[in-house]
């Protein structure tokens, strides 16, 4: 799967492969969903009508080939080296305003998933980003209290289920500007609930930075 050459921001990709990656263009300035070019820099209709709890979300790529395959290698096939490669992709830019970030946090895995996989993909991404940026990584800010498989749930089901599966931790977060690291944002339910929990613990700002996102229906995006 690797094509090791130069002239690419990531050492495991040649420039040709790099240029073929499904980049998100013209993102909404809050949720990060791709918008038509004429609406660049604006908020999408969904964020105008019902803003998420997080302050901004940056996703570099669309969750499509080959990004979706690489994420599955790191998560479903238990190949942790792919999480390091995916962190390189995130760091290749554009990056969030890191001068406005006090600490990094991540979505926790349930202990059953940790036992099966051996690692938390989001924690691995966050650890690599922490090394690249010298921004501290906080553990146990969020707790996974119930294991749920959400991939095949509808959006409203995801929003309902996530509230029973994740709760806030015991970290003192008063006044901190946090950046939540995750591999992919789908409906936004997990990121939204995590941001609510972090702000309930005192966080002043919560941004979200993911490698990829699944596209929303067009009717949700146009302002």
Beta strands, then each sheet from edge to edge (+ up, - down):
strand 1: 56-62
strand 2: 103-106
strand 3: 142-144
strand 4: 166-168
strand 5: 177-185
strand 6: 205-213
sheet 1: 1+ 6+ 5+ 2+
sheet 2: 3+ 4-
end
